[in-house]
Amino acid sequence: MAFGPCQFFVGHNKEREVDPIANYGYIRVSTREQNEDRQLIALRGLNIPEKNIFMDKQSGKDFQRPQYKRLVRRMKRDDLLYIKSIDRLGRNYGEILEQWRVLTKEKGVDIVVLDMPLLDTRRGKDLMGTFLSDIVLQVLSFVAENERVSIRQRQAEGIAAAKARGVRFGRPPKAPPEDFGKLVDLWERGKVSFADTVRRCDMSEATFYRRLREYRAAQEVK
């Protein structure tokens, strides 16, 4: 017999209210520059209180995600967690499977993956349903990890090809000021401190020394 959130268990002459099932949502973006709107819009279309939507904006490299940890601590058995896609649980195949195990087996919560309706643990909780869900989970986790590997490989190949064409990455080198030679001369003769010289050149110390080497090399050629 199923009990609603406002029903009571009666036993030993005591009544205990059944805790209502809570809905939660989790969002992860891999860097602070990535936009979370797609995931947020999908979760806000569901019956999830705003206070129950947790979001981490950082890399999943070591899985030290503070909001995810808060979410796991707060959820209780039979609560329901919504995520947009399976790779929100981890950055690789092993992490996704481990977090799925922790949530469903240890915490006893249900999970709904919005991008893959087959991954809804509320359905098919018999042996066959669980077996099929586990197969789908493993396949999708493997695909998600391979897609990330492929993206990194394509990025690396694109960068290598661009470098071969002469494309330079990063900020353009800072040019020395027009009176760089005069400032160097004053510094070398002890008329101006090193800190003041670097400040007048509007450079970091490392950049100043690089430009100084270039300047001296040019002077030798002359």
C-alpha positions as CSV (number, residue, x, y, z in Angstrom):
1,M,0.0,0.0,0.0
2,A,1.3,3.4,-0.9
3,F,1.2,6.2,1.6
4,G,0.9,9.9,0.7
5,P,3.0,12.6,2.3
6,C,0.4,13.5,4.9
7,Q,-0.4,10.0,6.1
8,F,0.8,8.4,9.3
9,F,2.3,5.0,10.3
10,V,0.7,3.7,13.5
11,G,2.7,1.4,15.8
12,H,3.5,1.0,19.5
13,N,0.8,3.5,20.3
14,K,2.7,6.3,18.5
15,E,2.1,8.1,15.3
16,R,5.0,9.2,13.0
17,E,4.4,11.5,10.1
18,V,5.9,10.3,6.8
19,D,8.4,12.8,5.5
20,P,7.2,14.2,2.1
21,I,9.2,13.3,-0.9
22,A,11.3,16.3,-2.1
23,N,12.3,17.2,-5.6
24,Y,15.9,18.4,-6.3
25,G,17.8,19.6,-9.3
26,Y,21.6,19.7,-10.0
27,I,23.5,21.8,-12.5
28,R,27.2,21.7,-13.3
29,V,29.1,23.8,-15.8
30,S,32.7,22.9,-16.4
31,T,34.1,26.4,-16.2
32,R,33.0,29.8,-14.8
33,E,32.7,31.1,-18.4
34,Q,30.2,28.4,-19.5
35,N,26.5,29.4,-19.6
36,E,24.2,27.4,-17.3
37,D,20.9,28.7,-18.8
38,R,20.1,25.5,-20.8
39,Q,20.2,23.4,-17.7
40,L,18.5,26.0,-15.5
41,I,15.5,26.4,-18.0
42,A,15.0,22.7,-18.1
43,L,14.9,22.3,-14.3
44,R,12.7,25.4,-13.8
45,G,10.0,23.8,-16.0
46,L,9.6,21.1,-13.4
47,N,8.1,21.1,-9.9
48,I,11.4,21.9,-8.1
49,P,11.6,24.6,-5.5
50,E,14.2,27.2,-6.3
51,K,16.0,26.5,-3.0
52,N,16.4,22.8,-4.1
53,I,18.3,23.6,-7.3
54,F,22.1,23.3,-6.6
55,M,24.7,24.5,-9.1
56,D,28.5,24.2,-9.3
57,K,30.5,26.4,-11.6
58,Q,33.9,24.8,-11.7
59,S,35.8,22.0,-13.3
60,G,34.9,18.4,-12.4
61,K,38.6,17.5,-12.4
62,D,38.8,16.3,-8.8
63,F,35.0,16.1,-8.1
64,Q,35.4,18.5,-5.1
65,R,32.1,20.3,-5.8
66,P,30.7,22.0,-2.7
67,Q,27.1,22.4,-3.9
68,Y,27.0,18.8,-5.1
69,K,28.2,17.7,-1.6
70,R,25.5,19.9,0.0
71,L,22.9,18.4,-2.2
72,V,23.9,14.8,-1.4
73,R,23.9,15.5,2.3
74,R,20.4,17.1,2.2
75,M,18.7,14.4,0.1
76,K,17.0,11.5,1.9
77,R,15.6,8.2,0.8
78,D,12.9,8.3,-1.9
79,D,13.7,12.0,-2.8
80,L,13.9,12.7,-6.5
81,L,16.9,14.2,-8.3
82,Y,16.6,15.7,-11.8
83,I,19.7,16.3,-14.0
84,K,19.8,17.5,-17.6
85,S,22.3,14.9,-18.8
86,I,24.2,12.0,-17.4
87,D,27.6,13.7,-17.6
88,R,26.5,16.2,-14.9
89,L,27.3,13.5,-12.4
90,G,31.0,13.2,-13.3
91,R,33.7,13.9,-15.8
92,N,34.4,10.3,-16.8
93,Y,32.9,6.9,-17.0
94,G,34.1,5.7,-13.5
95,E,32.9,8.8,-11.7
96,I,29.4,8.8,-13.3
97,L,28.9,5.1,-12.3
98,E,30.2,5.7,-8.8
99,Q,27.9,8.7,-8.1
100,W,24.9,6.9,-9.6
101,R,25.7,4.0,-7.2
102,V,26.0,6.3,-4.2
103,L,22.8,8.2,-5.0
104,T,20.6,5.2,-5.8
105,K,22.0,2.5,-3.6
106,E,23.5,4.3,-0.5
107,K,21.2,7.3,-0.4
108,G,18.2,5.5,-1.9
109,V,17.1,8.5,-4.0
110,D,15.5,8.3,-7.5
111,I,17.2,10.0,-10.5
112,V,15.6,11.3,-13.7
113,V,17.9,12.2,-16.6
114,L,16.0,14.6,-18.7
115,D,18.0,14.0,-21.9
116,M,17.4,10.3,-21.7
117,P,13.9,9.2,-20.5
118,L,15.0,5.6,-20.2
119,L,17.1,6.7,-17.2
120,D,14.3,7.2,-14.7
121,T,14.7,5.0,-11.7
122,R,11.1,5.5,-10.7
123,R,10.2,3.1,-13.5
124,G,10.8,-0.6,-13.7
125,K,12.1,-1.2,-10.2
126,D,11.8,-5.0,-10.7
127,L,14.8,-7.0,-11.6
128,M,14.4,-6.6,-15.4
129,G,13.8,-2.9,-15.1
130,T,16.9,-2.4,-13.0
131,F,19.0,-4.5,-15.3
132,L,18.0,-2.5,-18.4
133,S,18.5,0.8,-16.6
134,D,22.0,-0.3,-15.6
135,I,22.9,-1.3,-19.2
136,V,21.6,2.1,-20.5
137,L,23.6,3.9,-17.8
138,Q,26.8,2.2,-18.6
139,V,26.5,2.7,-22.3
140,L,25.6,6.4,-21.9
141,S,28.5,7.0,-19.4
142,F,30.9,5.4,-21.8
143,V,29.6,7.5,-24.7
144,A,29.8,10.7,-22.6
145,E,33.5,10.1,-21.7
146,N,34.5,9.2,-25.3
147,E,32.8,12.4,-26.5
148,R,34.9,14.5,-24.1
149,V,38.0,12.7,-25.2
150,S,37.2,13.3,-28.8
151,I,36.5,17.0,-28.2
152,R,39.9,17.5,-26.4
153,Q,41.6,15.6,-29.3
154,R,39.9,17.8,-31.9
155,Q,40.8,20.9,-30.0
156,A,44.5,19.8,-29.8
157,E,44.6,19.0,-33.5
158,G,43.0,22.4,-34.3
159,I,45.5,24.2,-32.2
160,A,48.4,22.3,-33.8
161,A,47.1,23.0,-37.3
162,A,46.7,26.7,-36.5
163,K,50.2,26.9,-35.0
164,A,51.6,25.3,-38.2
165,R,49.9,28.1,-40.2
166,G,51.6,30.6,-38.0
167,V,48.7,31.5,-35.8
168,R,49.9,32.8,-32.4
169,F,47.8,32.1,-29.3
170,G,47.6,34.2,-26.1
171,R,48.0,37.9,-25.6
172,P,50.2,39.8,-28.0
173,P,53.6,40.6,-26.6
174,K,53.9,43.9,-24.8
175,A,56.0,46.4,-26.7
176,P,58.6,48.4,-24.8
177,P,58.0,52.2,-24.5
178,E,59.7,54.5,-27.0
179,D,62.1,55.7,-24.3
180,F,63.0,52.2,-23.2
181,G,66.7,52.7,-24.0
182,K,66.8,55.9,-21.9
183,L,65.1,54.2,-19.0
184,V,67.5,51.3,-19.1
185,D,70.5,53.7,-19.2
186,L,69.2,55.5,-16.1
187,W,68.6,52.3,-14.3
188,E,72.1,50.9,-15.2
189,R,73.7,54.1,-14.0
190,G,71.9,53.9,-10.7
191,K,69.8,57.0,-11.3
192,V,66.5,55.2,-11.1
193,S,65.5,52.1,-9.0
194,F,64.6,48.8,-10.7
195,A,61.1,49.0,-9.3
196,D,60.6,52.5,-10.7
197,T,62.0,51.5,-14.1
198,V,59.6,48.5,-14.4
199,R,56.7,50.7,-13.3
200,R,57.6,53.4,-15.9
201,C,57.8,50.6,-18.6
202,D,54.4,49.3,-17.5
203,M,55.7,45.8,-17.5
204,S,56.0,42.8,-15.2
205,E,59.6,42.0,-14.1
206,A,59.7,38.9,-16.4
207,T,58.6,41.0,-19.4
208,F,61.1,43.7,-18.6
209,Y,64.0,41.2,-18.6
210,R,62.8,39.7,-21.9
211,R,62.7,43.1,-23.5
212,L,66.0,44.0,-22.0
213,R,67.7,41.0,-23.5
214,E,66.1,41.8,-26.9
215,Y,67.3,45.4,-26.5
216,R,70.9,44.5,-25.7
217,A,71.0,42.0,-28.5
218,A,69.8,44.7,-31.0
219,Q,72.5,47.1,-29.6
220,E,75.2,44.5,-30.2
221,V,74.1,44.1,-33.8
222,K,74.4,47.8,-34.3
